[in-house]
């Protein structure tokens, strides 16, 4: 196989020995450390979503592949959770700088002579690189099946999503370590960590306007768990999710990252929002030792010739507000159980439809619980938000978000007592381009 960086004298990719990359691997602080729920949970999700018995989170230096997480392999002692890099498929990812998958390892010319194929009983193998903040390959999230089989594109996409979650987890830990070393968590550093949990830009949904905002609490620098996401799923289905994690700080941020990437991964296999949030609850329960829980609203929808139609599910979250083209506003959804507290949740999918000119608003309780006079005055309240949304006559989704943020800021005299996330979807009136 040809590697862009060339090969070492032993025939392995030269990128393995790149001193900058090796230093980045060691800087994670994860080599030779024991199992942790954050990585085990993501590896377990990878195994479940791909249908494989074995899944690994690996860190790869110049000489070995260290298994930070190994699902389906009964190894508990840290020294046993590794193998020489030559005996690991992970060097393919380091050498290529990209994902690698093989459907029939014993017969594929790239892998049939690999020393681990028969001892590890590798039939099919797929891995996606774990990257540092500068794009260097630290290792992989990979899965192994005993039998050869083809890899479905949706399965590989889910694996890529979970690998990004591992990368985010490592990045957040390093950001925290830098803050501790500096003896303070600056406002800029906290905001940088918060921004890593949000999409930098919302994708363009054909025929629909989408806009979102996140406004941090005034006077604070703590990282919190408000988050939102909008992404395309399978068969032209789109997903929107907005949530609020209990608590603040890096622990809340870790739960936020787990929630966002779990929803993305599960949505490719479960088109119903209630099913996705149920799986998210299971993932949160597996981390129950940290005591974190969250509320969320999840939409799954398609654009139609006469607007937008789909399902929505509430998990302990305030109901979205639908503003009809005539200005009437109504809440949507059936209340459901918040996530991460009980092993069994009661969640209901509710059908909804947006006609041309309609706007749907998702929000965290920072909007309705916003208080005037530095948290000592009256709340903005449900009625305040409903009236403000009703007044958004003929506004685009982006202009609606701006108007609502202005109304909340006016009520609080520009002092946000809690963080606030807003997400608006609007179907433009007939004849108006989105």
RODREN-742547 format. One record per residue (C-alpha): residue number from 1; residue in one letter; y negated, x negated, z. Coordinates in Angstrom, 1 decimal, padded with zeros to 4 digits. Example, Ala and Ser with C-alpha at 12.3 -4.5 7.8 and 13.67 -1.06 7.14 Angstrom:
i 1 | aa A | north 004.5 | east -012.3 | up 007.8
i 2 | aa S | north 001.1 | east -013.7 | up 007.1
//
This chain:
i 1 | aa X | north 000.0 | east 000.0 | up 000.0
i 2 | aa X | north -003.5 | east -001.2 | up -000.8
i 3 | aa X | north -006.0 | east -001.3 | up 002.1
i 4 | aa X | north -009.7 | east -001.5 | up 001.4
i 5 | aa X | north -010.1 | east -004.3 | up 004.0
i 6 | aa X | north -007.3 | east -006.3 | up 002.7
i 7 | aa X | north -004.2 | east -007.5 | up 004.7
i 8 | aa X | north -003.4 | east -010.0 | up 007.4
i 9 | aa X | north -000.8 | east -012.7 | up 007.0
i 10 | aa X | north 001.8 | east -010.3 | up 008.5
i 11 | aa X | north 001.1 | east -007.8 | up 005.8
i 12 | aa X | north -000.7 | east -005.3 | up 008.0
i 13 | aa X | north -004.3 | east -004.2 | up 007.3
i 14 | aa X | north -007.0 | east -006.7 | up 008.1
i 15 | aa X | north -009.1 | east -003.9 | up 009.7
i 16 | aa X | north -006.7 | east -004.0 | up 012.7
i 17 | aa X | north -008.2 | east -007.4 | up 013.7
i 18 | aa X | north -011.8 | east -006.6 | up 013.0
i 19 | aa X | north -013.5 | east -007.9 | up 016.2
i 20 | aa X | north -016.1 | east -005.1 | up 016.2
i 21 | aa X | north -013.5 | east -002.4 | up 015.9
i 22 | aa X | north -011.3 | east -004.0 | up 018.5
i 23 | aa X | north -014.3 | east -004.2 | up 020.9
i 24 | aa X | north -015.0 | east -000.5 | up 020.3
i 25 | aa X | north -011.4 | east 000.4 | up 021.2
i 26 | aa X | north -011.6 | east -001.6 | up 024.4
i 27 | aa X | north -015.0 | east -000.1 | up 025.2
i 28 | aa X | north -013.4 | east 003.3 | up 025.5
i 29 | aa X | north -011.9 | east 002.3 | up 028.8
i 30 | aa X | north -008.7 | east 004.2 | up 027.9
i 31 | aa X | north -006.3 | east 001.4 | up 027.2
i 32 | aa X | north -003.6 | east 001.1 | up 029.8
i 33 | aa X | north -004.7 | east 004.2 | up 031.7
i 34 | aa X | north -002.6 | east 007.1 | up 032.7
i 35 | aa X | north -002.3 | east 010.6 | up 031.2
i 36 | aa X | north -005.3 | east 013.0 | up 031.5
i 37 | aa X | north -005.5 | east 016.7 | up 031.0
i 38 | aa X | north -008.3 | east 016.5 | up 028.5
i 39 | aa X | north -006.2 | east 014.5 | up 026.0
i 40 | aa X | north -002.9 | east 016.1 | up 026.9
i 41 | aa X | north -004.3 | east 019.5 | up 026.2
i 42 | aa X | north -005.6 | east 018.5 | up 022.7
i 43 | aa X | north -002.3 | east 016.9 | up 021.9
i 44 | aa X | north -000.4 | east 020.0 | up 023.0
i 45 | aa X | north -002.7 | east 022.1 | up 020.8
i 46 | aa X | north -001.9 | east 019.9 | up 017.9
i 47 | aa X | north 001.8 | east 020.2 | up 018.5
i 48 | aa X | north 001.6 | east 024.0 | up 018.8
i 49 | aa X | north -000.6 | east 024.5 | up 015.7
i 50 | aa X | north 001.5 | east 022.2 | up 013.5
i 51 | aa X | north 004.9 | east 023.4 | up 014.8
i 52 | aa X | north 005.9 | east 019.9 | up 015.7
i 53 | aa X | north 007.8 | east 018.8 | up 018.8
i 54 | aa X | north 005.9 | east 015.5 | up 019.2
i 55 | aa X | north 002.1 | east 014.8 | up 019.2
i 56 | aa X | north 000.2 | east 011.7 | up 020.3
i 57 | aa X | north -003.4 | east 010.6 | up 021.0
i 58 | aa X | north -003.3 | east 006.9 | up 020.3
i 59 | aa X | north -005.7 | east 003.9 | up 020.8
i 60 | aa X | north -004.9 | east 001.1 | up 018.4
i 61 | aa X | north -006.0 | east -002.5 | up 018.9
i 62 | aa X | north -005.0 | east -005.5 | up 016.9
i 63 | aa X | north -001.4 | east -005.7 | up 018.3
i 64 | aa X | north -000.3 | east -002.3 | up 019.6
i 65 | aa X | north -000.6 | east 001.5 | up 019.6
i 66 | aa X | north -001.2 | east 002.8 | up 023.1
i 67 | aa X | north -000.3 | east 006.4 | up 023.7
i 68 | aa X | north -003.0 | east 008.0 | up 025.8
i 69 | aa X | north -001.2 | east 011.3 | up 025.3
i 70 | aa X | north 002.4 | east 011.8 | up 024.2
i 71 | aa X | north 003.7 | east 015.3 | up 024.0
i 72 | aa X | north 007.5 | east 015.8 | up 023.5
i 73 | aa X | north 008.2 | east 012.3 | up 024.7
i 74 | aa X | north 009.4 | east 011.9 | up 028.3
i 75 | aa X | north 007.5 | east 008.8 | up 029.3
i 76 | aa X | north 005.5 | east 008.7 | up 032.5
i 77 | aa X | north 004.9 | east 005.0 | up 033.2
i 78 | aa X | north 001.9 | east 003.5 | up 031.5
i 79 | aa X | north 003.6 | east 000.3 | up 030.3
i 80 | aa X | north 006.1 | east 002.5 | up 028.4
i 81 | aa X | north 003.5 | east 004.5 | up 026.5
i 82 | aa X | north 003.0 | east 002.1 | up 023.6
i 83 | aa X | north 004.7 | east 000.3 | up 020.8
i 84 | aa X | north 003.9 | east -002.7 | up 018.6
i 85 | aa X | north 001.3 | east -001.9 | up 015.9
i 86 | aa X | north 003.8 | east -002.9 | up 013.2
i 87 | aa X | north 006.1 | east -000.1 | up 014.5
i 88 | aa X | north 003.4 | east 002.5 | up 014.4
i 89 | aa X | north 002.3 | east 004.6 | up 011.5
i 90 | aa X | north -001.2 | east 004.6 | up 013.0
i 91 | aa X | north -002.1 | east 001.3 | up 011.3
i 92 | aa X | north -002.2 | east 003.3 | up 008.0
i 93 | aa X | north -005.2 | east 005.2 | up 009.3
i 94 | aa X | north -006.9 | east 002.0 | up 010.5
i 95 | aa X | north -006.4 | east 000.4 | up 007.2
i 96 | aa X | north -007.4 | east 003.4 | up 005.1
i 97 | aa X | north -010.2 | east 004.5 | up 007.4
i 98 | aa X | north -009.0 | east 008.1 | up 006.7
i 99 | aa X | north -006.2 | east 010.6 | up 007.4
i 100 | aa X | north -002.6 | east 009.9 | up 006.4
i 101 | aa X | north 000.3 | east 012.2 | up 006.0
i 102 | aa X | north 003.8 | east 011.9 | up 004.6
i 103 | aa X | north 006.2 | east 014.8 | up 004.0
i 104 | aa X | north 009.5 | east 012.8 | up 003.7
i 105 | aa X | north 009.2 | east 009.6 | up 005.5
i 106 | aa X | north 012.7 | east 008.3 | up 004.9
i 107 | aa X | north 012.3 | east 008.6 | up 001.1
i 108 | aa X | north 008.6 | east 008.1 | up 000.5
i 109 | aa X | north 008.0 | east 004.6 | up -000.9
i 110 | aa X | north 005.1 | east 004.1 | up 001.4
i 111 | aa X | north 007.2 | east 004.5 | up 004.6
i 112 | aa X | north 010.9 | east 004.4 | up 003.8
i 113 | aa X | north 011.1 | east 000.7 | up 004.9
i 114 | aa X | north 008.9 | east 001.2 | up 008.0
i 115 | aa X | north 010.7 | east 000.0 | up 011.1
i 116 | aa X | north 010.1 | east 003.1 | up 013.1
i 117 | aa X | north 011.3 | east 005.8 | up 010.7
i 118 | aa X | north 014.9 | east 005.8 | up 011.8
i 119 | aa X | north 014.6 | east 004.7 | up 015.5
i 120 | aa X | north 011.9 | east 007.4 | up 016.1
i 121 | aa X | north 013.6 | east 009.9 | up 013.8
i 122 | aa X | north 010.5 | east 010.6 | up 011.7
i 123 | aa X | north 011.0 | east 013.2 | up 009.0
i 124 | aa X | north 007.4 | east 014.1 | up 008.4
i 125 | aa X | north 004.3 | east 012.6 | up 009.9
i 126 | aa X | north 000.6 | east 013.5 | up 009.8
i 127 | aa X | north -002.4 | east 011.9 | up 011.5
i 128 | aa X | north -006.1 | east 012.0 | up 011.5
i 129 | aa X | north -008.3 | east 009.2 | up 012.7
i 130 | aa X | north -010.2 | east 009.2 | up 016.0
i 131 | aa X | north -013.6 | east 007.7 | up 015.4
i 132 | aa X | north -016.3 | east 006.2 | up 017.6
i 133 | aa X | north -020.0 | east 007.1 | up 017.3
i 134 | aa X | north -020.4 | east 004.6 | up 014.5
i 135 | aa X | north -017.4 | east 005.8 | up 012.5
i 136 | aa X | north -015.0 | east 003.0 | up 013.4
i 137 | aa X | north -011.4 | east 004.0 | up 013.7
i 138 | aa X | north -010.2 | east 003.9 | up 017.3
i 139 | aa X | north -006.8 | east 005.4 | up 016.9
i 140 | aa X | north -005.3 | east 008.7 | up 015.9
i 141 | aa X | north -004.3 | east 012.2 | up 016.7
i 142 | aa X | north -000.9 | east 012.5 | up 015.1
i 143 | aa X | north 002.2 | east 014.7 | up 015.0
i 144 | aa X | north 005.8 | east 014.0 | up 014.1
i 145 | aa X | north 008.5 | east 016.4 | up 012.9
i 146 | aa X | north 012.2 | east 015.4 | up 012.9
i 147 | aa X | north 012.7 | east 016.9 | up 009.5
i 148 | aa X | north 010.9 | east 016.3 | up 006.2
i 149 | aa X | north 008.7 | east 019.2 | up 005.1
i 150 | aa X | north 005.4 | east 019.8 | up 003.2
i 151 | aa X | north 002.1 | east 019.9 | up 005.1
i 152 | aa X | north 000.0 | east 023.0 | up 004.5
i 153 | aa X | north -003.7 | east 022.4 | up 004.0
i 154 | aa X | north -004.6 | east 024.7 | up 006.9
i 155 | aa X | north -002.4 | east 022.7 | up 009.2
i 156 | aa X | north -004.0 | east 019.4 | up 008.2
i 157 | aa X | north -007.4 | east 021.0 | up 008.6
i 158 | aa X | north -006.5 | east 022.0 | up 012.2
i 159 | aa X | north -005.3 | east 018.5 | up 013.0
i 160 | aa X | north -008.6 | east 017.1 | up 011.7
i 161 | aa X | north -010.6 | east 019.6 | up 013.9
i 162 | aa X | north -008.7 | east 018.6 | up 017.0
i 163 | aa X | north -009.1 | east 014.9 | up 016.2
i 164 | aa X | north -012.8 | east 015.5 | up 016.1
i 165 | aa X | north -012.5 | east 017.0 | up 019.5
i 166 | aa X | north -010.8 | east 013.9 | up 020.8
i 167 | aa X | north -013.6 | east 011.8 | up 019.3
i 168 | aa X | north -016.2 | east 014.0 | up 021.0
i 169 | aa X | north -014.4 | east 013.7 | up 024.3
i 170 | aa X | north -014.5 | east 009.9 | up 024.1
i 171 | aa X | north -018.1 | east 009.8 | up 022.9
i 172 | aa X | north -019.2 | east 012.0 | up 025.9
i 173 | aa X | north -017.4 | east 009.8 | up 028.4
i 174 | aa X | north -019.2 | east 006.7 | up 026.9
i 175 | aa X | north -022.5 | east 008.5 | up 027.0
i 176 | aa X | north -022.0 | east 009.3 | up 030.7
i 177 | aa X | north -020.9 | east 005.7 | up 031.4
i 178 | aa X | north -024.1 | east 004.4 | up 029.8
i 179 | aa X | north -026.1 | east 006.8 | up 032.0
i 180 | aa X | north -024.4 | east 005.7 | up 035.2
i 181 | aa X | north -024.9 | east 002.1 | up 034.3
i 182 | aa X | north -028.6 | east 002.8 | up 033.9
i 183 | aa X | north -028.6 | east 004.8 | up 037.3
i 184 | aa X | north -030.1 | east 007.8 | up 035.7
i 185 | aa X | north -029.4 | east 010.5 | up 033.1
i 186 | aa X | north -032.6 | east 010.7 | up 031.1
i 187 | aa X | north -033.8 | east 013.8 | up 029.4
i 188 | aa X | north -033.3 | east 012.3 | up 026.0
i 189 | aa X | north -029.7 | east 011.2 | up 026.9
i 190 | aa X | north -028.9 | east 014.6 | up 028.3
i 191 | aa X | north -030.3 | east 016.3 | up 025.2
i 192 | aa X | north -028.3 | east 014.0 | up 023.0
i 193 | aa X | north -025.1 | east 014.9 | up 024.8
i 194 | aa X | north -026.0 | east 018.6 | up 024.6
i 195 | aa X | north -026.7 | east 018.4 | up 020.9
i 196 | aa X | north -023.3 | east 016.8 | up 020.3
i 197 | aa X | north -021.8 | east 020.1 | up 021.3
i 198 | aa X | north -023.7 | east 022.1 | up 018.7
i 199 | aa X | north -023.5 | east 022.1 | up 014.9
i 200 | aa X | north -026.4 | east 020.1 | up 013.5
i 201 | aa X | north -026.9 | east 022.7 | up 010.8
i 202 | aa X | north -025.4 | east 026.1 | up 010.3
i 203 | aa X | north -023.5 | east 026.5 | up 007.0
i 204 | aa X | north -024.8 | east 028.8 | up 004.3
i 205 | aa X | north -022.8 | east 032.1 | up 004.2
i 206 | aa X | north -023.1 | east 033.7 | up 000.8
i 207 | aa X | north -025.0 | east 036.9 | up 001.0
i 208 | aa X | north -025.9 | east 036.5 | up 004.7
i 209 | aa X | north -028.8 | east 034.8 | up 006.6
i 210 | aa X | north -027.8 | east 032.9 | up 009.7
i 211 | aa X | north -030.0 | east 031.2 | up 012.3
i 212 | aa X | north -029.6 | east 029.9 | up 015.8
i 213 | aa X | north -031.4 | east 028.1 | up 018.6
i 214 | aa X | north -030.8 | east 026.5 | up 021.9
i 215 | aa X | north -033.6 | east 026.2 | up 024.4
i 216 | aa X | north -033.0 | east 024.1 | up 027.5
i 217 | aa X | north -034.1 | east 025.2 | up 031.0
i 218 | aa X | north -037.5 | east 024.0 | up 031.9
i 219 | aa X | north -037.8 | east 021.0 | up 034.3
i 220 | aa X | north -034.2 | east 020.1 | up 034.1
i 221 | aa X | north -032.2 | east 017.4 | up 032.3
i 222 | aa X | north -028.7 | east 018.5 | up 033.2
i 223 | aa X | north -026.2 | east 019.1 | up 030.4
i 224 | aa X | north -025.0 | east 022.7 | up 030.3
i 225 | aa X | north -022.3 | east 024.7 | up 028.6
i 226 | aa X | north -024.2 | east 027.1 | up 026.3
i 227 | aa X | north -022.8 | east 026.7 | up 022.8
i 228 | aa X | north -022.5 | east 028.4 | up 019.4
i 229 | aa X | north -020.8 | east 027.8 | up 016.2
i 230 | aa X | north -020.5 | east 029.3 | up 012.7
i 231 | aa X | north -017.7 | east 028.2 | up 010.3
i 232 | aa X | north -015.6 | east 029.3 | up 007.4
i 233 | aa X | north -011.9 | east 030.2 | up 008.0
i 234 | aa X | north -009.1 | east 031.1 | up 005.7
i 235 | aa X | north -009.3 | east 033.5 | up 002.7
i 236 | aa X | north -013.1 | east 033.8 | up 002.7
i 237 | aa X | north -013.2 | east 034.9 | up 006.3
i 238 | aa X | north -016.1 | east 033.6 | up 008.4
i 239 | aa X | north -016.2 | east 033.1 | up 012.2
i 240 | aa X | north -019.1 | east 033.0 | up 014.6
i 241 | aa X | north -018.7 | east 032.2 | up 018.3
i 242 | aa X | north -021.2 | east 031.9 | up 021.2
i 243 | aa X | north -020.3 | east 031.1 | up 024.7
i 244 | aa X | north -021.5 | east 030.1 | up 028.2
i 245 | aa X | north -019.5 | east 027.7 | up 030.4
i 246 | aa X | north -019.9 | east 028.0 | up 034.2
i 247 | aa X | north -021.7 | east 025.0 | up 035.7
i 248 | aa X | north -023.6 | east 022.0 | up 034.4
i 249 | aa X | north -023.0 | east 018.3 | up 033.8
i 250 | aa X | north -020.4 | east 016.4 | up 031.9
i 251 | aa X | north -017.5 | east 018.5 | up 033.3
i 252 | aa X | north -019.1 | east 021.6 | up 031.7
i 253 | aa X | north -019.7 | east 019.7 | up 028.5
i 254 | aa X | north -016.0 | east 018.7 | up 028.3
i 255 | aa X | north -015.0 | east 022.4 | up 028.6
i 256 | aa X | north -017.6 | east 023.3 | up 026.0
i 257 | aa X | north -016.1 | east 020.8 | up 023.6
i 258 | aa X | north -012.6 | east 022.0 | up 024.3
i 259 | aa X | north -013.7 | east 025.6 | up 023.7
i 260 | aa X | north -015.5 | east 024.9 | up 020.5
i 261 | aa X | north -012.7 | east 022.9 | up 018.9
i 262 | aa X | north -010.0 | east 025.2 | up 020.1
i 263 | aa X | north -011.7 | east 028.2 | up 018.5
i 264 | aa X | north -012.0 | east 026.3 | up 015.2
i 265 | aa X | north -008.4 | east 025.2 | up 015.3
i 266 | aa X | north -007.0 | east 028.6 | up 016.3
i 267 | aa X | north -009.1 | east 030.6 | up 013.9
i 268 | aa X | north -007.3 | east 029.1 | up 010.9
i 269 | aa X | north -004.1 | east 030.6 | up 012.2
i 270 | aa X | north -005.2 | east 033.8 | up 013.9
i 271 | aa X | north -007.7 | east 036.0 | up 012.0
i 272 | aa X | north -008.2 | east 038.4 | up 015.0
i 273 | aa X | north -010.9 | east 037.2 | up 017.5
i 274 | aa X | north -008.9 | east 038.5 | up 020.5
i 275 | aa X | north -005.9 | east 036.4 | up 019.6
i 276 | aa X | north -008.1 | east 033.3 | up 019.2
i 277 | aa X | north -009.8 | east 033.9 | up 022.6
i 278 | aa X | north -006.4 | east 034.5 | up 024.2
i 279 | aa X | north -005.2 | east 031.1 | up 023.0
i 280 | aa X | north -008.5 | east 029.6 | up 024.3
i 281 | aa X | north -007.8 | east 031.1 | up 027.7
i 282 | aa X | north -004.4 | east 029.4 | up 027.7
i 283 | aa X | north -006.0 | east 026.1 | up 026.9
i 284 | aa X | north -008.5 | east 026.5 | up 029.7
i 285 | aa X | north -005.8 | east 027.5 | up 032.2
i 286 | aa X | north -004.0 | east 024.2 | up 031.4
i 287 | aa X | north -007.2 | east 022.5 | up 032.7
i 288 | aa X | north -007.5 | east 024.8 | up 035.7
i 289 | aa X | north -007.8 | east 021.9 | up 038.1
i 290 | aa X | north -011.5 | east 021.5 | up 037.2
i 291 | aa X | north -012.3 | east 025.1 | up 038.1
i 292 | aa X | north -014.3 | east 025.8 | up 035.0
i 293 | aa X | north -014.5 | east 029.1 | up 033.2
i 294 | aa X | north -016.5 | east 030.6 | up 030.5
i 295 | aa X | north -017.7 | east 033.8 | up 028.8
i 296 | aa X | north -017.6 | east 034.1 | up 025.0
i 297 | aa X | north -018.2 | east 036.4 | up 022.0
i 298 | aa X | north -016.2 | east 035.8 | up 018.8
i 299 | aa X | north -016.8 | east 037.4 | up 015.4
i 300 | aa X | north -014.5 | east 037.3 | up 012.4
i 301 | aa X | north -016.1 | east 038.8 | up 009.3
i 302 | aa X | north -016.2 | east 038.9 | up 005.5
i 303 | aa X | north -019.1 | east 039.6 | up 003.2
i 304 | aa X | north -018.7 | east 042.7 | up 001.1
i 305 | aa X | north -020.6 | east 044.4 | up -001.7
i 306 | aa X | north -022.3 | east 046.7 | up 000.7
i 307 | aa X | north -023.0 | east 044.2 | up 003.6
i 308 | aa X | north -020.8 | east 042.5 | up 006.2
i 309 | aa X | north -017.7 | east 043.8 | up 007.9
i 310 | aa X | north -015.4 | east 042.4 | up 010.6
i 311 | aa X | north -014.1 | east 042.4 | up 014.1
i 312 | aa X | north -015.7 | east 041.2 | up 017.3
i 313 | aa X | north -014.3 | east 040.5 | up 020.8
i 314 | aa X | north -016.0 | east 040.0 | up 024.1
i 315 | aa X | north -014.6 | east 037.8 | up 026.9
i 316 | aa X | north -016.8 | east 038.5 | up 029.9
i 317 | aa X | north -019.9 | east 038.1 | up 027.6
i 318 | aa X | north -023.0 | east 040.2 | up 027.0
i 319 | aa X | north -022.5 | east 042.5 | up 024.0
i 320 | aa X | north -024.2 | east 041.5 | up 020.7
i 321 | aa X | north -027.1 | east 043.7 | up 019.7
i 322 | aa X | north -027.1 | east 045.3 | up 016.3
i 323 | aa X | north -030.6 | east 046.0 | up 014.9
i 324 | aa X | north -030.3 | east 048.6 | up 012.1
i 325 | aa X | north -032.8 | east 048.4 | up 009.2
i 326 | aa X | north -034.7 | east 051.4 | up 010.7
i 327 | aa X | north -035.3 | east 049.5 | up 013.9
i 328 | aa X | north -032.7 | east 051.2 | up 016.1
i 329 | aa X | north -030.9 | east 048.7 | up 018.4
i 330 | aa X | north -027.4 | east 049.3 | up 019.9
i 331 | aa X | north -024.9 | east 047.0 | up 021.7
i 332 | aa X | north -021.5 | east 046.4 | up 020.2
i 333 | aa X | north -018.1 | east 045.6 | up 021.7
i 334 | aa X | north -015.8 | east 046.5 | up 024.5
i 335 | aa X | north -016.1 | east 044.4 | up 027.8
i 336 | aa X | north -013.2 | east 041.9 | up 028.2
i 337 | aa X | north -012.0 | east 039.4 | up 030.8
i 338 | aa X | north -013.8 | east 036.1 | up 031.1
i 339 | aa X | north -011.7 | east 033.0 | up 030.2
i 340 | aa X | north -010.2 | east 030.3 | up 032.4
i 341 | aa X | north -009.6 | east 032.4 | up 035.5
i 342 | aa X | north -006.5 | east 034.5 | up 035.0
i 343 | aa X | north -003.3 | east 033.7 | up 033.0
i 344 | aa X | north -003.4 | east 037.1 | up 031.3
i 345 | aa X | north -006.6 | east 038.5 | up 029.8
i 346 | aa X | north -007.6 | east 041.9 | up 028.6
i 347 | aa X | north -009.4 | east 041.5 | up 025.3
i 348 | aa X | north -010.1 | east 044.1 | up 022.6
i 349 | aa X | north -011.1 | east 043.7 | up 018.9
i 350 | aa X | north -013.8 | east 046.1 | up 017.8
i 351 | aa X | north -014.7 | east 046.8 | up 014.2
i 352 | aa X | north -018.3 | east 046.5 | up 013.1
i 353 | aa X | north -020.3 | east 046.7 | up 009.9
i 354 | aa X | north -023.8 | east 045.5 | up 008.9
i 355 | aa X | north -025.6 | east 047.3 | up 006.1
i 356 | aa X | north -028.4 | east 045.7 | up 004.0
i 357 | aa X | north -031.3 | east 045.2 | up 006.3
i 358 | aa X | north -029.2 | east 045.0 | up 009.5
i 359 | aa X | north -029.3 | east 042.1 | up 012.0
i 360 | aa X | north -026.7 | east 041.2 | up 014.6
i 361 | aa X | north -027.9 | east 039.1 | up 017.6
i 362 | aa X | north -025.5 | east 037.0 | up 019.8
i 363 | aa X | north -027.1 | east 035.6 | up 023.0
i 364 | aa X | north -026.3 | east 034.0 | up 026.3
i 365 | aa X | north -027.6 | east 035.5 | up 029.5
i 366 | aa X | north -030.4 | east 033.0 | up 029.7
i 367 | aa X | north -032.3 | east 035.4 | up 027.4
i 368 | aa X | north -032.0 | east 038.5 | up 029.6
i 369 | aa X | north -032.1 | east 036.7 | up 032.9
i 370 | aa X | north -035.3 | east 034.7 | up 032.0
i 371 | aa X | north -037.7 | east 035.1 | up 034.8
i 372 | aa X | north -041.5 | east 034.8 | up 035.0
i 373 | aa X | north -043.4 | east 032.5 | up 037.4
i 374 | aa X | north -040.8 | east 029.7 | up 037.7
i 375 | aa X | north -037.9 | east 032.0 | up 038.5
i 376 | aa X | north -039.6 | east 034.1 | up 041.1
i 377 | aa X | north -040.8 | east 036.9 | up 038.9
i 378 | aa X | north -039.0 | east 039.8 | up 037.1
i 379 | aa X | north -036.3 | east 039.2 | up 034.6
i 380 | aa X | north -036.9 | east 039.7 | up 030.8
i 381 | aa X | north -033.8 | east 042.0 | up 031.1
i 382 | aa X | north -031.7 | east 043.9 | up 028.6
i 383 | aa X | north -034.5 | east 046.3 | up 027.7
i 384 | aa X | north -036.9 | east 043.4 | up 027.1
i 385 | aa X | north -034.5 | east 041.8 | up 024.6
i 386 | aa X | north -033.7 | east 045.1 | up 023.0
i 387 | aa X | north -037.4 | east 046.0 | up 022.5
i 388 | aa X | north -038.2 | east 042.5 | up 021.3
i 389 | aa X | north -035.4 | east 042.7 | up 018.7
i 390 | aa X | north -036.5 | east 046.2 | up 017.6
i 391 | aa X | north -040.0 | east 044.9 | up 016.9
i 392 | aa X | north -038.6 | east 042.3 | up 014.4
i 393 | aa X | north -039.5 | east 044.5 | up 011.4
i 394 | aa X | north -038.3 | east 043.0 | up 008.1
i 395 | aa X | north -038.0 | east 039.5 | up 009.6
i 396 | aa X | north -035.4 | east 037.0 | up 008.3
i 397 | aa X | north -032.8 | east 035.7 | up 010.6
i 398 | aa X | north -034.8 | east 032.5 | up 011.3
i 399 | aa X | north -038.0 | east 034.5 | up 011.9
i 400 | aa X | north -036.2 | east 036.8 | up 014.2
i 401 | aa X | north -034.9 | east 033.9 | up 016.3
i 402 | aa X | north -038.5 | east 032.5 | up 016.4
i 403 | aa X | north -039.9 | east 035.9 | up 017.4
i 404 | aa X | north -037.4 | east 036.3 | up 020.2
i 405 | aa X | north -037.9 | east 032.8 | up 021.6
i 406 | aa X | north -041.7 | east 033.4 | up 021.5
i 407 | aa X | north -041.2 | east 036.8 | up 023.4
i 408 | aa X | north -039.0 | east 035.2 | up 026.1
i 409 | aa X | north -041.5 | east 032.2 | up 026.4
i 410 | aa X | north -044.4 | east 034.6 | up 026.8
i 411 | aa X | north -042.6 | east 036.5 | up 029.5
i 412 | aa X | north -041.8 | east 033.3 | up 031.4
i 413 | aa X | north -045.1 | east 031.6 | up 030.8
i 414 | aa X | north -043.2 | east 028.9 | up 028.9
i 415 | aa X | north -040.9 | east 028.2 | up 031.9
i 416 | aa X | north -037.2 | east 028.7 | up 031.0
i 417 | aa X | north -035.3 | east 029.4 | up 034.2
i 418 | aa X | north -031.9 | east 029.0 | up 032.4
i 419 | aa X | north -030.7 | east 027.6 | up 029.1
i 420 | aa X | north -030.7 | east 030.1 | up 026.3
i 421 | aa X | north -028.6 | east 030.2 | up 023.1
i 422 | aa X | north -029.3 | east 032.7 | up 020.3
i 423 | aa X | north -027.5 | east 033.3 | up 017.0
i 424 | aa X | north -028.6 | east 035.9 | up 014.4
i 425 | aa X | north -026.8 | east 037.1 | up 011.3
i 426 | aa X | north -028.7 | east 039.3 | up 008.9
i 427 | aa X | north -027.8 | east 041.0 | up 005.6
i 428 | aa X | north -030.9 | east 040.9 | up 003.4
i 429 | aa X | north -032.1 | east 044.3 | up 002.0
i 430 | aa X | north -030.9 | east 045.0 | up -001.5
i 431 | aa X | north -032.9 | east 042.9 | up -003.9
i 432 | aa X | north -034.0 | east 040.4 | up -001.3
i 433 | aa X | north -032.4 | east 036.9 | up -001.7
i 434 | aa X | north -030.8 | east 035.5 | up 001.5
//
